[in-house]
Amino acid sequence: MDDTPHHRQTADWDPPTPSEAELIAALAESEAELAAGLTVDGDALIRDLYASAAQLEAIAAKKAELDALRVRIPNGTTNFDHSQDLELTYTSNAIEGNTLTAVETTLVIEQGITVAGKPLKDHLEAIDHFEAIGYVRALARQKVPLTEMDVRSLHRLVMLRSNPSIAGRYADQGRYVLTDSGRHSFPSPAEIPALMGDFAQWLGTVADTPDTAFAAHRRLVDIHPFNDGNGRTARLLMNLVLIRGGYPPVAVRPEDRPAYIAALQDAQAGGNAEGFDRLLYERLDATLGDYISASREALPVPRTTPPPNFEGKIPPP
């Protein structure tokens, strides 16, 4: 499938480099933590800033290379997109406790096989998520602002078979999660419509950049507007924004789960989002590399010998 970006607010994204103000802010942060009795390495903070800037520059360079390769691939990377969609389905469900392996997920989706000993719900979740990704790719090709209904449609599709009674419906009960710092409660059902309205208004006006994609993920999880399926919907929304901006969708792998959950909890507890963004930028960097390799393999093979004519003869030069 074609991930060619639409052109709504997708001007070239220039990765930031640490400014003097950012370096001063990093030092100020370390001084504040020292005042609070915490042990901080100010030099490490500054090194992290420069490392982040270098990673953003690498991502921008890979994105430019991928854009150039896409122009030269007449048939796109359809097969690789399919394998990526299978991985997105496996990983996103696995993070939420789905017991299907990557191979089993593929068999369920491609061959309709029922895996012995695995819950029916896990099979239905695989089918739901894979079809939701297809919707994401189709929606990404539309040159219109994203809406609140788009977010609800993502949730409806990802829960369509596995939990149809809540598919696309806002939560009607409290939602809680137990974190290392205690029980965290999400906004009440009465607050959800207004919060989602504000979220959708923001989503419909911002540029389709990685920063926006990761912020959209965090903000949707913070609202937690559904009784279940919030994480899967947030990751689908994140990848929708990435594809709209011409980036490949990224998978948060099961091995990333501890760091991913910890970073989300840190942000929800009032901390910063640096750890969360750093993890997703690392995944985006790696995925861009995978897509570049797949695109190079898909380049047309240059002809060295003229093709034979209809009589099987080589035409004269």
Secondary structure as GFF3:
##gff-version 3
##sequence-region A 1 317
A	DSSP	alpha_helix	20	35	.	.	.	ID=ss1
A	DSSP	alpha_helix	42	71	.	.	.	ID=ss2
A	DSSP	alpha_helix	78	95	.	.	.	ID=ss3
A	DSSP	alpha_helix	102	111	.	.	.	ID=ss4
A	DSSP	alpha_helix	120	140	.	.	.	ID=ss5
A	DSSP	alpha_helix	148	158	.	.	.	ID=ss6
A	DSSP	three_ten_helix	164	166	.	.	.	ID=ss7
A	DSSP	beta_strand	176	179	.	.	.	ID=ss8
A	DSSP	beta_strand	182	185	.	.	.	ID=ss9
A	DSSP	three_ten_helix	189	191	.	.	.	ID=ss10
A	DSSP	alpha_helix	192	203	.	.	.	ID=ss11
A	DSSP	alpha_helix	210	223	.	.	.	ID=ss12
A	DSSP	alpha_helix	230	244	.	.	.	ID=ss13
A	DSSP	three_ten_helix	254	256	.	.	.	ID=ss14
A	DSSP	alpha_helix	257	268	.	.	.	ID=ss15
A	DSSP	alpha_helix	274	297	.	.	.	ID=ss16
###
